[in-house]
Amino acid sequence: MTKVAIILGSTRPGRNGEAVAKWVYDIASRRGDAEFELVDLLDYNLPHLDEAMPPSLGQYANEHTKQWAAKIAEFDAYIFVTPEYNHSTSGALKNAIDFLYAEWNNKAAGFVSYGSAGGTRAVEHLRLIAGELQLADVRAQVALSLFHDFENFSVFKPGPQHEGTLNTVLDQTVTWGKALATVRNKG
C-alpha cells in the first residue's frame, strides 16, 4: 500500500502547525487508499545541516542524518504542513529537506500551508525545492489563513471548505505516489 508522510514543518514553541498536521492526519486516516503517518520534525532534533558531503552522494556520516534518511525513505509521498515565515517556509523544514536527496527522488508532494496570506508564498518556495529534488508536486493545495481559520491567531478552526480541498490534495498526492512507484521500481 502507498505510504504517505504528513510532515509537520514547524518546531517553534506554541506552533500552530501541530493542530493543522493533526487535522490533516485525522482526515487522511479515514481513507483506505494509503497509509498515513505523522512525522514531526521535533522528533528528529536535526541540527543545522552538518554533513560534510553533499546529500546527492548519499554518504551520510551522522547518526541523526541516517535516522532521518531511513524515516523519509519509507514513504512514497509526502504532505508538507508548512507555516509561512517572511514569505517562505520555516528554516527547520528547509534544513530537514536539505539533509537528504535520493530519499525524496521520484515521489509525490502535496502542501498544506498557513499564514497571514495562507502560506502560499511558503509553498511557492517549496515547489522550487521539490523540482530540484525530483519530487512531483501536485497542483491542489490547502491555504489556511491566520485571520479566518484561527481564532486569536492561535486556535485552529478551519473553514468547512478546507476539508474538500484537503481531500483533493490527498487524492492527487496518493495517485502520483502510486504512479511514481513504477519509476522507482524500474531498476
TIGUTI-810128 format. One record per atom (N, C-alpha, C): residue number from 1; x negated, y, z; residue in three letters; atom name; chain. Coordinates in Angstrom, 3 decimals, decimal comma, always signed. Each point is the difference from the previous one (the first is absolute). Last residue first. Layout:
NUM	X	Y	Z	ALA	CA	A
...
END
This chain:
187	-14,443	-0,385	-11,844	GLY	N	A
187	-1,336	-0,558	-0,035	GLY	CA	A
187	-0,100	-1,391	+0,445	GLY	C	A
186	+4,041	+2,872	-0,032	LYS	N	A
186	-0,432	-0,452	-1,337	LYS	CA	A
186	-1,303	-0,788	+0,034	LYS	C	A
185	+2,805	+2,371	+3,581	ASN	N	A
185	-0,186	-1,452	-0,013	ASN	CA	A
185	-0,462	-0,548	-1,349	ASN	C	A
184	+1,041	+4,697	+0,917	ARG	N	A
184	-1,031	-0,409	+0,973	ARG	CA	A
184	-0,327	-1,479	-0,103	ARG	C	A
183	+3,482	+1,731	-2,682	VAL	N	A
183	-1,271	+0,616	-0,416	VAL	CA	A
183	-1,109	-0,466	+0,927	VAL	C	A
182	+4,360	-1,262	+1,052	THR	N	A
182	-0,428	-0,725	-1,199	THR	CA	A
182	-1,330	+0,541	-0,512	THR	C	A
181	+2,165	+2,175	+3,554	ALA	N	A
181	-0,590	-1,257	+0,468	ALA	CA	A
181	-0,504	-0,809	-1,183	ALA	C	A
180	+2,516	+4,017	-0,570	LEU	N	A
180	-1,459	+0,133	+0,031	LEU	CA	A
180	-0,695	-1,230	+0,564	LEU	C	A
179	+4,803	+0,257	-0,132	ALA	N	A
179	-0,552	+0,008	-1,358	ALA	CA	A
179	-1,525	+0,049	+0,008	ALA	C	A
178	+2,360	+0,334	+4,124	LYS	N	A
178	+0,126	-1,349	-0,594	LYS	CA	A
178	-0,667	-0,052	-1,370	LYS	C	A
177	+0,200	+4,180	+2,092	GLY	N	A
177	-0,875	-0,892	+0,757	GLY	CA	A
177	+0,019	-1,420	-0,545	GLY	C	A
176	+2,994	+3,192	-1,764	TRP	N	A
176	-1,360	+0,201	-0,496	TRP	CA	A
176	-0,994	-0,886	+0,746	TRP	C	A
175	+4,436	-0,131	+1,523	THR	N	A
175	-0,048	-0,452	-1,393	THR	CA	A
175	-1,404	+0,120	-0,573	THR	C	A
174	+0,819	+1,771	+4,305	VAL	N	A
174	+0,006	-1,470	+0,017	VAL	CA	A
174	-0,114	-0,545	-1,423	VAL	C	A
173	+0,387	+4,650	+0,432	THR	N	A
173	-1,274	-0,463	+0,552	THR	CA	A
173	-0,078	-1,520	+0,015	THR	C	A
172	+4,041	+2,128	-1,389	GLN	N	A
172	-1,077	+0,226	-0,960	GLN	CA	A
172	-1,325	-0,562	+0,507	GLN	C	A
171	+3,737	-0,218	+2,918	ASP	N	A
171	+0,256	-0,779	-1,217	ASP	CA	A
171	-1,178	+0,108	-0,964	ASP	C	A
170	-0,099	+2,765	+3,817	LEU	N	A
170	-0,291	-1,404	+0,315	LEU	CA	A
170	+0,221	-0,901	-1,214	LEU	C	A
169	+1,180	+4,521	-0,410	VAL	N	A
169	-1,456	-0,110	+0,162	VAL	CA	A
169	-0,378	-1,454	+0,258	VAL	C	A
168	+4,541	+0,881	-0,055	THR	N	A
168	-0,544	+0,112	-1,358	THR	CA	A
168	-1,523	-0,110	+0,041	THR	C	A
167	+2,240	+0,148	+4,079	ASN	N	A
167	+0,208	-1,292	-0,650	ASN	CA	A
167	-0,482	+0,014	-1,442	ASN	C	A
166	-0,142	+4,049	+2,398	LEU	N	A
166	-0,983	-0,952	+0,514	LEU	CA	A
166	+0,171	-1,370	-0,646	LEU	C	A
165	+3,188	+3,257	-0,975	THR	N	A
165	-1,269	+0,313	-0,651	THR	CA	A
165	-1,092	-0,960	+0,469	THR	C	A
164	+4,170	-0,320	+2,094	GLY	N	A
164	+0,091	-0,425	-1,399	GLY	CA	A
164	-1,298	+0,240	-0,752	GLY	C	A
163	+0,295	+1,600	+4,395	GLU	N	A
163	-0,043	-1,464	-0,005	GLU	CA	A
163	+0,099	-0,546	-1,416	GLU	C	A
162	+0,384	+4,728	+0,915	HIS	N	A
162	-1,361	-0,521	-0,057	HIS	CA	A
162	-0,065	-1,528	-0,016	HIS	C	A
161	+4,020	+2,808	+0,498	GLN	N	A
161	-0,419	-0,222	-1,381	GLN	CA	A
161	-1,372	-0,658	-0,089	GLN	C	A
160	+2,060	+1,499	+4,203	PRO	N	A
160	+0,453	-1,310	-0,495	PRO	CA	A
160	-0,448	-0,311	-1,428	PRO	C	A
159	-2,973	+3,095	+3,340	GLY	N	A
159	+1,282	+0,120	-0,681	GLY	CA	A
159	+0,381	-1,337	-0,612	GLY	C	A
158	-3,236	+0,134	+4,331	PRO	N	A
158	+0,032	+0,128	-1,464	PRO	CA	A
158	+1,417	+0,152	-0,526	PRO	C	A
157	-2,664	+0,849	+4,561	LYS	N	A
157	+1,401	-0,247	-0,308	LYS	CA	A
157	+0,182	+0,160	-1,509	LYS	C	A
156	-4,057	+0,171	+4,206	PHE	N	A
156	+0,320	-0,436	-1,360	PHE	CA	A
156	+1,470	-0,352	-0,137	PHE	C	A
155	-2,816	+3,505	+3,171	VAL	N	A
155	+0,888	-1,153	+0,171	VAL	CA	A
155	+0,525	-0,390	-1,377	VAL	C	A
154	-2,965	+3,776	+0,382	SER	N	A
154	-0,649	-1,144	+0,630	SER	CA	A
154	+0,890	-1,227	+0,177	SER	C	A
153	+0,948	+4,744	-1,574	PHE	N	A
153	-1,242	-0,394	-0,677	PHE	CA	A
153	-0,648	-1,259	+0,572	PHE	C	A
152	+4,415	+1,741	+1,208	ASN	N	A
152	-1,097	+0,711	+0,676	ASN	CA	A
152	-1,375	-0,432	-0,515	ASN	C	A
151	+3,103	-3,180	-1,940	GLU	N	A
151	+0,567	+0,965	+0,939	GLU	CA	A
151	-1,150	+0,615	+0,780	GLU	C	A
150	-0,028	-2,204	-5,078	PHE	N	A
150	-0,528	-0,063	+1,363	PHE	CA	A
150	+0,684	+1,073	+0,836	PHE	C	A
149	+0,789	-0,436	-4,668	ASP	N	A
149	+0,007	-1,406	+0,404	ASP	CA	A
149	-0,603	-0,238	+1,380	ASP	C	A
148	+0,323	+4,384	-2,264	HIS	N	A
148	+1,318	-0,630	-0,149	HIS	CA	A
148	+0,074	-1,423	+0,543	HIS	C	A
147	-4,020	+2,876	+0,111	PHE	N	A
147	+1,109	+0,899	+0,311	PHE	CA	A
147	+1,352	-0,694	+0,010	PHE	C	A
146	-4,147	-2,139	-1,241	LEU	N	A
146	-0,046	+0,296	+1,433	LEU	CA	A
146	+1,175	+0,874	+0,425	LEU	C	A
145	+0,160	-3,376	-4,277	SER	N	A
145	-0,242	+1,376	+0,401	SER	CA	A
145	-0,028	+0,150	+1,516	SER	C	A
144	-1,059	-4,147	-3,797	LEU	N	A
144	+0,772	+0,389	+1,181	LEU	CA	A
144	-0,414	+1,388	+0,466	LEU	C	A
143	-0,165	-3,478	-4,474	ALA	N	A
143	-0,594	+1,242	+0,492	ALA	CA	A
143	+0,891	+0,535	+1,123	ALA	C	A
142	-1,019	-4,765	-3,126	VAL	N	A
142	+0,849	+0,614	+1,018	VAL	CA	A
142	-0,762	+1,208	+0,528	VAL	C	A
141	-0,310	-2,453	-5,058	GLN	N	A
141	-0,616	+0,255	+1,293	GLN	CA	A
141	+1,043	+0,593	+0,930	GLN	C	A
140	-0,955	-2,534	-5,355	ALA	N	A
140	+0,878	+0,456	+1,079	ALA	CA	A
140	-0,813	+0,279	+1,260	ALA	C	A
139	-2,307	-1,809	-3,806	ARG	N	A
139	+0,517	+1,339	-0,221	ARG	CA	A
139	+0,807	+0,536	+1,178	ARG	C	A
138	-4,187	-3,526	+0,501	VAL	N	A
138	+1,347	+0,010	-0,564	VAL	CA	A
138	+0,536	+1,422	-0,035	VAL	C	A
137	-5,251	-2,000	-0,320	ASP	N	A
137	+0,966	+0,723	+0,830	ASP	CA	A
137	+1,354	+0,057	-0,696	ASP	C	A
136	-4,528	-3,234	-0,082	ALA	N	A
136	+1,088	+0,468	-0,858	ALA	CA	A
136	+1,050	+0,670	+0,880	ALA	C	A
135	-5,495	-0,690	+0,571	LEU	N	A
135	+1,290	-0,235	+0,648	LEU	CA	A
135	+1,066	+0,571	-0,923	LEU	C	A
134	-4,966	+0,181	-0,437	GLN	N	A
134	+0,766	-0,962	-0,794	GLN	CA	A
134	+1,247	-0,478	+0,747	GLN	C	A
133	-3,180	+3,550	+1,301	LEU	N	A
133	-0,101	-1,303	+0,664	LEU	CA	A
133	+0,749	-1,110	-0,732	LEU	C	A
132	+0,059	+4,570	-1,489	GLU	N	A
132	-1,418	-0,375	+0,068	GLU	CA	A
132	-0,184	-1,394	+0,591	GLU	C	A
131	+4,360	+1,871	-0,095	GLY	N	A
131	-0,491	-0,256	-1,357	GLY	CA	A
131	-1,447	-0,458	-0,009	GLY	C	A
130	+1,964	+1,428	+4,081	ALA	N	A
130	+0,481	-1,324	-0,428	ALA	CA	A
130	-0,518	-0,347	-1,395	ALA	C	A
129	-0,756	+4,330	+1,706	ILE	N	A
129	-0,876	-0,983	+0,633	ILE	CA	A
129	+0,372	-1,403	-0,462	ILE	C	A
128	+2,786	+3,472	-1,351	LEU	N	A
128	-1,307	+0,125	-0,656	LEU	CA	A
128	-0,988	-1,025	+0,537	LEU	C	A
127	+4,189	+0,285	+2,096	ARG	N	A
127	+0,149	-0,569	-1,349	ARG	CA	A
127	-1,313	+0,093	-0,783	ARG	C	A
126	+0,305	+2,046	+4,262	LEU	N	A
126	-0,114	-1,461	+0,098	LEU	CA	A
126	+0,152	-0,668	-1,362	LEU	C	A
125	+0,658	+4,666	+0,296	HIS	N	A
125	-1,414	-0,349	+0,195	HIS	CA	A
125	-0,189	-1,508	+0,081	HIS	C	A
124	+4,399	+1,587	-0,288	GLU	N	A
124	-0,710	+0,339	-1,236	GLU	CA	A
124	-1,473	-0,370	+0,122	GLU	C	A
123	+2,646	-0,390	+3,837	VAL	N	A
123	+0,178	-1,120	-0,933	VAL	CA	A
123	-0,676	+0,296	-1,332	VAL	C	A
122	+0,046	+3,390	+3,209	ALA	N	A
122	-0,830	-1,105	+0,491	ALA	CA	A
122	+0,078	-1,180	-0,961	ALA	C	A
121	+2,816	+3,606	-0,781	ARG	N	A
121	-1,374	+0,313	-0,427	ARG	CA	A
121	-0,979	-1,052	+0,512	ARG	C	A
120	+4,619	-0,244	+1,234	THR	N	A
120	-0,203	-0,305	-1,418	THR	CA	A
120	-1,422	+0,278	-0,469	THR	C	A
119	+2,550	+0,415	+4,429	GLY	N	A
119	-1,217	-0,788	-0,168	GLY	CA	A
119	-0,358	-0,281	-1,444	GLY	C	A
118	+3,682	+2,794	+1,867	GLY	N	A
118	+0,295	-1,414	-0,238	GLY	CA	A
118	-1,222	-0,875	-0,180	GLY	C	A
117	-0,155	+4,646	+1,181	ALA	N	A
117	+0,478	-0,103	-1,387	ALA	CA	A
117	+0,242	-1,458	-0,367	ALA	C	A
116	-1,367	+0,870	+4,346	SER	N	A
116	+0,845	+1,178	-0,218	SER	CA	A
116	+0,553	+0,045	-1,421	SER	C	A
115	-1,132	-4,847	+1,644	GLY	N	A
115	-0,682	+1,271	+0,227	GLY	CA	A
115	+0,933	+1,139	-0,297	GLY	C	A
114	-0,824	-5,743	-1,050	TYR	N	A
114	+0,749	+0,965	+0,797	TYR	CA	A
114	-0,858	+1,238	+0,223	TYR	C	A
113	+0,572	-5,037	-3,222	SER	N	A
113	-0,747	+1,133	+0,539	SER	CA	A
113	+0,917	+0,907	+0,811	SER	C	A
112	-0,818	-5,050	-2,680	VAL	N	A
112	+0,986	+0,669	+0,836	VAL	CA	A
112	-0,763	+1,111	+0,702	VAL	C	A
111	-1,008	-3,543	-4,503	PHE	N	A
111	-0,302	+1,068	+0,950	PHE	CA	A
111	+1,244	+0,490	+0,713	PHE	C	A
110	-2,602	-4,519	-2,964	GLY	N	A
110	+1,146	+0,897	+0,118	GLY	CA	A
110	-0,284	+0,984	+1,127	GLY	C	A
109	-2,933	-3,769	-3,312	ALA	N	A
109	+0,094	+0,961	+1,102	ALA	CA	A
109	+1,266	+0,834	-0,132	ALA	C	A
108	-2,741	-5,029	-1,831	ALA	N	A
108	+0,975	+1,090	-0,155	ALA	CA	A
108	+0,022	+0,890	+1,235	ALA	C	A
107	-4,166	-3,033	-2,473	LYS	N	A
107	+1,123	-0,148	+0,917	LYS	CA	A
107	+0,896	+1,221	-0,166	LYS	C	A
106	-4,594	-0,908	-1,855	ASN	N	A
106	+1,087	-0,724	-0,657	ASN	CA	A
106	+1,124	-0,390	+0,955	ASN	C	A
105	-4,163	+1,619	+2,673	ASN	N	A
105	+0,116	-0,126	-1,456	ASN	CA	A
105	+1,177	-0,855	-0,447	ASN	C	A
104	-1,800	+1,042	+4,618	TRP	N	A
104	+1,132	+0,787	-0,505	TRP	CA	A
104	+0,316	-0,314	-1,469	TRP	C	A
103	-3,732	-1,961	+2,288	GLU	N	A
103	+1,193	-0,426	+0,733	GLU	CA	A
103	+1,249	+0,737	-0,464	GLU	C	A
102	-4,429	+1,114	-1,572	ALA	N	A
102	+0,599	-1,166	-0,670	ALA	CA	A
102	+1,291	-0,458	+0,679	ALA	C	A
101	-2,206	+3,796	+2,127	TYR	N	A
101	+0,233	+0,166	-1,442	TYR	CA	A
101	+0,744	-1,209	-0,575	TYR	C	A
100	-1,111	+2,936	+5,131	LEU	N	A
100	+0,146	-1,207	-0,820	LEU	CA	A
100	+0,134	+0,329	-1,476	LEU	C	A
99	-0,404	+3,297	+3,638	PHE	N	A
99	-0,847	-1,089	+0,468	PHE	CA	A
99	-0,066	-1,159	-0,992	PHE	C	A
98	+2,900	+3,955	-0,454	ASP	N	A
98	-1,350	+0,092	-0,551	ASP	CA	A
98	-0,940	-1,111	+0,452	ASP	C	A
97	+4,488	+0,511	+1,738	ILE	N	A
97	+0,032	-0,416	-1,407	ILE	CA	A
97	-1,420	-0,077	-0,555	ILE	C	A
96	+0,515	+1,725	+4,305	ALA	N	A
96	+0,281	-1,446	-0,015	ALA	CA	A
96	+0,021	-0,543	-1,424	ALA	C	A
95	-0,478	+4,693	+0,574	ASN	N	A
95	-1,183	-0,716	+0,476	ASN	CA	A
95	+0,205	-1,513	-0,073	ASN	C	A
94	+3,678	+2,745	-0,942	LYS	N	A
94	-1,001	+0,104	-1,073	LYS	CA	A
94	-1,263	-0,773	+0,377	LYS	C	A
93	+3,313	+0,357	+3,296	LEU	N	A
93	+0,416	-0,888	-1,095	LEU	CA	A
93	-1,015	+0,034	-1,132	LEU	C	A
92	-0,746	+2,909	+3,631	ALA	N	A
92	-0,102	-1,402	+0,453	ALA	CA	A
92	+0,377	-0,969	-1,114	ALA	C	A
91	+0,512	+4,698	-0,602	GLY	N	A
91	-1,391	-0,421	-0,109	GLY	CA	A
91	-0,173	-1,463	+0,393	GLY	C	A
90	+4,715	+1,664	-1,966	SER	N	A
90	-0,797	+0,090	+1,224	SER	CA	A
90	-1,432	-0,451	-0,271	SER	C	A
89	+2,642	+2,112	-4,119	THR	N	A
89	+0,271	-1,074	+0,946	THR	CA	A
89	-0,855	+0,191	+1,250	THR	C	A
88	+1,267	+4,418	-2,707	SER	N	A
88	-0,583	-1,285	-0,352	SER	CA	A
88	+0,426	-1,051	+1,019	SER	C	A
87	+0,859	+4,884	+0,195	HIS	N	A
87	+0,251	-0,350	-1,402	HIS	CA	A
87	-0,646	-1,316	-0,413	HIS	C	A
86	-0,131	+1,453	+4,636	ASN	N	A
86	-0,716	+0,941	-0,867	ASN	CA	A
86	+0,047	-0,402	-1,475	ASN	C	A
85	+1,974	-3,663	+2,555	TYR	N	A
85	-0,792	+0,970	+0,753	TYR	CA	A
85	-0,728	+0,867	-1,017	TYR	C	A
84	+4,232	-3,849	+0,248	GLU	N	A
84	-0,715	+0,977	-0,822	GLU	CA	A
84	-0,671	+0,992	+0,930	GLU	C	A
83	+1,267	-5,480	+0,691	PRO	N	A
83	+0,360	+1,377	+0,278	PRO	CA	A
83	-0,645	+0,882	-1,066	PRO	C	A
82	+1,343	-5,309	-0,748	THR	N	A
82	-0,994	+1,054	+0,170	THR	CA	A
82	+0,611	+1,320	+0,437	THR	C	A
81	+0,409	-5,628	-1,108	VAL	N	A
81	+0,789	+0,988	+0,735	VAL	CA	A
81	-0,974	+1,095	+0,393	VAL	C	A
80	-0,023	-4,083	-3,892	PHE	N	A
80	-0,762	+0,936	+0,817	PHE	CA	A
80	+0,974	+0,994	+0,633	PHE	C	A
79	+0,266	-5,149	-2,028	ILE	N	A
79	+0,801	+1,210	+0,139	ILE	CA	A
79	-0,796	+0,894	+0,941	ILE	C	A
78	-1,574	-4,383	-3,299	TYR	N	A
78	-0,063	+0,859	+1,184	TYR	CA	A
78	+1,047	+1,102	-0,102	TYR	C	A
77	-1,614	-5,384	-2,088	ALA	N	A
77	+0,498	+1,356	-0,213	ALA	CA	A
77	-0,007	+0,746	+1,332	ALA	C	A
76	-1,545	-4,450	-0,365	ASP	N	A
76	+0,197	+0,199	-1,436	ASP	CA	A
76	+0,386	+1,438	-0,331	ASP	C	A
75	-2,983	-2,250	+4,426	PHE	N	A
75	+1,235	+0,525	-0,572	PHE	CA	A
75	-0,040	+0,133	-1,517	PHE	C	A
74	-3,623	-1,373	+3,231	GLU	N	A
74	+1,138	-0,910	+0,162	GLU	CA	A
74	+1,216	+0,379	-0,850	GLU	C	A
73	-4,165	+2,613	+0,536	ALA	N	A
73	-0,053	-1,035	-1,039	ALA	CA	A
73	+1,198	-0,946	+0,058	ALA	C	A
72	-0,737	+3,323	+3,380	ILE	N	A
72	+0,517	+0,594	-1,235	ILE	CA	A
72	+0,034	-1,027	-1,123	ILE	C	A
71	-1,891	-1,340	+4,159	LYS	N	A
71	+1,423	+0,319	+0,150	LYS	CA	A
71	+0,574	+0,507	-1,315	LYS	C	A
70	-4,631	-0,826	+0,204	ALA	N	A
70	+0,747	-1,261	+0,079	ALA	CA	A
70	+1,498	+0,263	+0,108	ALA	C	A
69	-2,909	+3,715	+0,142	ALA	N	A
69	+0,032	-0,602	-1,336	ALA	CA	A
69	+0,809	-1,290	-0,003	ALA	C	A
68	-0,802	+2,089	+4,139	TRP	N	A
68	+0,916	+0,813	-0,809	TRP	CA	A
68	+0,143	-0,607	-1,397	TRP	C	A
67	-3,176	-1,952	+2,813	GLN	N	A
67	+1,346	-0,266	+0,507	GLN	CA	A
67	+1,053	+0,759	-0,806	GLN	C	A
66	-4,526	+0,813	-1,008	LYS	N	A
66	+0,359	-1,373	-0,379	LYS	CA	A
66	+1,412	-0,356	+0,480	LYS	C	A
65	-1,837	+4,111	+1,330	THR	N	A
65	+0,297	+0,017	-1,437	THR	CA	A
65	+0,444	-1,386	-0,452	THR	C	A
64	-1,473	+0,477	+4,414	HIS	N	A
64	+1,291	+0,679	-0,163	HIS	CA	A
64	+0,400	+0,068	-1,475	HIS	C	A
63	-4,260	-1,818	+1,109	GLU	N	A
63	+1,100	-0,895	+0,358	GLU	CA	A
63	+1,363	+0,674	-0,185	GLU	C	A
62	-4,361	+1,392	-2,969	ASN	N	A
62	+0,568	+0,197	+1,333	ASN	CA	A
62	+1,218	-0,886	+0,245	ASN	C	A
61	-2,485	+0,202	-4,220	ALA	N	A
61	-0,942	-0,336	+1,063	ALA	CA	A
61	+0,647	+0,009	+1,383	ALA	C	A
60	+1,433	-0,752	-5,574	TYR	N	A
60	+0,348	+0,634	+1,264	TYR	CA	A
60	-0,920	-0,486	+1,112	TYR	C	A
59	+0,364	+0,009	-5,364	GLN	N	A
59	-1,044	-0,447	+0,935	GLN	CA	A
59	+0,201	+0,687	+1,360	GLN	C	A
58	+2,329	+0,570	-4,490	GLY	N	A
58	+0,534	-1,036	+0,883	GLY	CA	A
58	-1,002	-0,538	+1,007	GLY	C	A
57	+0,001	+3,534	-3,711	LEU	N	A
57	-0,939	-1,124	+0,009	LEU	CA	A
57	+0,469	-1,133	+0,915	LEU	C	A
56	+2,319	+4,193	-0,382	SER	N	A
56	+0,179	-0,750	-1,247	SER	CA	A
56	-0,957	-1,189	-0,095	SER	C	A
55	-0,131	+3,290	+3,598	PRO	N	A
55	+0,955	-1,095	+0,174	PRO	CA	A
55	+0,209	-0,823	-1,268	PRO	C	A
54	-4,706	+2,490	+1,166	PRO	N	A
54	+1,317	+0,352	-0,527	PRO	CA	A
54	+0,964	-1,185	+0,127	PRO	C	A
53	-3,976	+0,388	+3,561	MET	N	A
53	+0,174	-0,356	-1,407	MET	CA	A
53	+1,394	+0,445	-0,481	MET	C	A
52	-1,287	+0,728	+4,533	ALA	N	A
52	-1,093	+0,551	-0,814	ALA	CA	A
52	+0,201	-0,240	-1,496	ALA	C	A
51	+3,775	+0,688	+4,023	GLU	N	A
51	-0,644	-1,058	-0,779	GLU	CA	A
51	-1,039	+0,631	-0,921	GLU	C	A
50	+3,267	+2,196	+3,091	ASP	N	A
50	-1,363	-0,229	+0,471	ASP	CA	A
50	-0,683	-1,185	-0,688	ASP	C	A
49	+4,535	+3,733	+0,347	LEU	N	A
49	-0,629	-0,987	-0,880	LEU	CA	A
49	-1,489	-0,144	+0,333	LEU	C	A
48	+2,884	+1,566	+3,957	HIS	N	A
48	-0,217	+0,608	-1,315	HIS	CA	A
48	-0,823	-0,988	-0,816	HIS	C	A
47	+2,383	-2,771	+3,390	PRO	N	A
47	-0,722	+1,266	+0,131	PRO	CA	A
47	-0,014	+0,713	-1,350	PRO	C	A
46	+3,837	-3,517	+1,846	LEU	N	A
46	-1,072	+0,207	-0,976	LEU	CA	A
46	-0,699	+1,331	+0,252	LEU	C	A
45	+3,697	-2,967	+2,311	ASN	N	A
45	-1,009	+0,881	+0,584	ASN	CA	A
45	-1,202	+0,209	-0,930	ASN	C	A
44	+4,327	-2,777	-0,090	TYR	N	A
44	-1,287	-0,335	-0,613	TYR	CA	A
44	-1,138	+0,919	+0,435	TYR	C	A
43	+4,783	+0,322	+1,207	ASP	N	A
43	-0,439	-1,329	+0,420	ASP	CA	A
43	-1,388	-0,361	-0,523	ASP	C	A
42	+2,355	+4,052	-1,227	LEU	N	A
42	-0,500	+0,066	+1,377	LEU	CA	A
42	-0,548	-1,337	+0,477	LEU	C	A
41	+2,246	+0,496	-4,230	LEU	N	A
41	-1,427	+0,347	-0,010	LEU	CA	A
41	-0,587	+0,087	+1,402	LEU	C	A
40	+4,142	-3,135	-1,490	ASP	N	A
40	-0,228	+1,297	+0,638	ASP	CA	A
40	-1,494	+0,286	+0,032	ASP	C	A
39	+3,827	-3,195	-2,675	VAL	N	A
39	-1,441	+0,089	+0,263	VAL	CA	A
39	-0,280	+1,420	+0,479	VAL	C	A
38	+4,418	-3,615	-0,808	LEU	N	A
38	-0,410	+1,345	+0,358	LEU	CA	A
38	-1,473	-0,036	+0,387	LEU	C	A
37	+2,820	-3,356	-3,425	GLU	N	A
37	-0,736	+0,114	+1,257	GLU	CA	A
37	-0,384	+1,452	+0,214	GLU	C	A
36	+3,387	-3,632	-3,250	PHE	N	A
36	-0,487	+1,337	+0,332	PHE	CA	A
36	-0,702	-0,024	+1,351	PHE	C	A
35	+1,705	-3,386	-4,448	GLU	N	A
35	-0,328	+0,060	+1,427	GLU	CA	A
35	-0,622	+1,365	+0,259	GLU	C	A
34	+3,724	-1,260	-4,000	ALA	N	A
34	-1,409	+0,149	+0,364	ALA	CA	A
34	-0,131	-0,106	+1,513	ALA	C	A
33	+4,251	-0,310	-2,242	ASP	N	A
33	-0,855	-0,131	-1,185	ASP	CA	A
33	-1,489	+0,118	+0,297	ASP	C	A
32	+4,213	+0,490	+2,797	GLY	N	A
32	-0,478	-1,370	-0,119	GLY	CA	A
32	-0,988	-0,196	-1,134	GLY	C	A
31	+1,781	+4,227	+3,695	ARG	N	A
31	-0,073	-0,504	-1,367	ARG	CA	A
31	-0,528	-1,433	-0,010	ARG	C	A
30	+0,298	+2,930	+3,842	ARG	N	A
30	+1,324	-0,561	-0,324	ARG	CA	A
30	+0,011	-0,650	-1,383	ARG	C	A
29	-3,774	+2,452	+1,776	SER	N	A
29	+0,086	-1,350	+0,560	SER	CA	A
29	+1,368	-0,653	-0,208	SER	C	A
28	-0,976	+4,581	-1,327	ALA	N	A
28	-0,684	-0,990	-0,846	ALA	CA	A
28	+0,208	-1,419	+0,519	ALA	C	A
27	+1,641	+3,628	+2,575	ILE	N	A
27	+0,772	-0,145	-1,245	ILE	CA	A
27	-0,618	-1,087	-0,880	ILE	C	A
26	-2,300	+1,051	+3,944	ASP	N	A
26	+1,332	-0,522	+0,344	ASP	CA	A
26	+0,842	-0,232	-1,251	ASP	C	A
25	-4,266	+2,097	-0,458	TYR	N	A
25	-0,102	-1,427	+0,296	TYR	CA	A
25	+1,373	-0,610	+0,294	TYR	C	A
24	-0,243	+4,655	-0,618	VAL	N	A
24	-0,310	-0,695	-1,258	VAL	CA	A
24	-0,031	-1,502	+0,239	VAL	C	A
23	+0,461	+2,606	+3,799	TRP	N	A
23	+1,223	+0,100	-0,810	TRP	CA	A
23	-0,200	-0,739	-1,327	TRP	C	A
22	-3,741	+0,476	+2,742	LYS	N	A
22	+0,919	-0,995	+0,573	LYS	CA	A
22	+1,327	-0,004	-0,759	LYS	C	A
21	-3,159	+3,271	-1,181	ALA	N	A
21	-0,473	-1,333	-0,398	ALA	CA	A
21	+0,914	-1,099	+0,548	ALA	C	A
20	+0,882	+4,454	+1,341	VAL	N	A
20	+0,251	-0,163	-1,439	VAL	CA	A
20	-0,396	-1,405	-0,446	VAL	C	A
19	-0,975	+1,271	+4,414	ALA	N	A
19	+1,448	-0,183	-0,174	ALA	CA	A
19	+0,341	-0,229	-1,465	ALA	C	A
18	-4,484	+0,968	+0,928	GLU	N	A
18	+0,359	-1,272	+0,618	GLU	CA	A
18	+1,490	-0,283	-0,162	GLU	C	A
17	-1,990	+4,168	-1,447	GLY	N	A
17	-0,123	-1,134	-0,911	GLY	CA	A
17	+0,408	-1,325	+0,598	GLY	C	A
16	-0,460	+4,400	+2,169	ASN	N	A
16	+1,334	-0,310	-0,513	ASN	CA	A
16	-0,012	-1,273	-0,835	ASN	C	A
15	-3,582	+1,335	+4,121	ARG	N	A
15	+0,274	-0,068	-1,436	ARG	CA	A
15	+1,460	-0,334	-0,305	ARG	C	A
14	-2,918	+0,736	+4,189	GLY	N	A
14	+1,354	+0,515	-0,193	GLY	CA	A
14	+0,467	-0,044	-1,445	GLY	C	A
13	-5,103	-0,286	+0,282	PRO	N	A
13	+0,852	-0,145	+1,185	PRO	CA	A
13	+1,367	+0,643	-0,240	PRO	C	A
12	-2,781	-1,912	-4,200	ARG	N	A
12	+0,121	+1,190	+0,837	ARG	CA	A
12	+0,844	-0,280	+1,244	ARG	C	A
11	-1,265	-2,637	-4,043	THR	N	A
11	-0,499	-0,441	+1,303	THR	CA	A
11	+0,135	+1,122	+1,029	THR	C	A
10	+2,178	-1,735	-5,165	SER	N	A
10	-0,334	+1,063	+0,944	SER	CA	A
10	-0,469	-0,621	+1,300	SER	C	A
9	+1,780	-2,418	-4,020	GLY	N	A
9	-1,169	+0,793	-0,344	GLY	CA	A
9	-0,317	+1,173	+0,900	GLY	C	A
8	+2,411	-5,128	-0,514	LEU	N	A
8	+0,257	+1,221	+0,759	LEU	CA	A
8	-1,252	+0,855	-0,049	LEU	C	A
7	+1,886	-4,039	-3,314	ILE	N	A
7	-1,175	+0,572	+0,666	ILE	CA	A
7	+0,368	+1,341	+0,625	ILE	C	A
6	+2,200	-4,783	-1,754	ILE	N	A
6	+0,482	+1,363	+0,230	ILE	CA	A
6	-1,078	+0,655	+0,852	ILE	C	A
5	-0,224	-4,446	-3,422	ALA	N	A
5	-0,393	+0,704	+1,212	ALA	CA	A
5	+0,658	+1,372	+0,014	ALA	C	A
4	+1,254	-4,904	-2,533	VAL	N	A
4	-0,096	+1,453	-0,092	VAL	CA	A
4	-0,369	+0,578	+1,363	VAL	C	A
3	+0,235	-4,922	-3,192	LYS	N	A
3	-0,241	+0,604	+1,311	LYS	CA	A
3	-0,259	+1,486	-0,176	LYS	C	A
2	+2,527	-4,420	-2,799	THR	N	A
2	-0,713	+1,272	-0,066	THR	CA	A
2	-0,104	+0,599	+1,396	THR	C	A
1	+0,409	-5,336	-0,679	MET	N	A
1	+0,842	+1,184	+0,000	MET	CA	A
1	-0,885	+1,245	+0,000	MET	C	A
END
